[in-house]
């Protein structure tokens, strides 16, 4: 998933970006990459450099960085993307132990995760047992209708004649 508000200037190979990420506090943070100043000490870039560019859950691999910015902000930043089923999926940094649950914002408490896995993590599916009960109830209702002669007609089929 890509933010439609972002303006993309160009795409960069992973090998063009990761060697310049500032992983220590004494490293230079600002680099000029193809004419634009980029903050190479951004936490998400540090996470990708330390923890890799592969999703921790589904193993989707980041393939390229995109140099992007919002129209109202003058500076570009880098976002990592992987391809899933022919569509771009943004790679994010995720906290192993959430800050709300006592985790820290250190690099050791971070991992790389794709947008889809992050969305599932934030909004987990409903209770699986409840889904199973709902499907079983629907099946029994359909069997009762079939036994009573109330047959559902699919689109394009004719209704059965009653004699």
Secondary structure by P-SEA (a helix, b strand, c coil): ccccccccccccccccccccccccccccccccccccccccccaaaaaaaaccccccccccccccccccccccccbbbbbbbbbcccbbbbbbbbbccccccccccccccbbbbcaaaaaaaacccccaaaaaaaaaaaaaaaaaaaaaccccccccccccccc
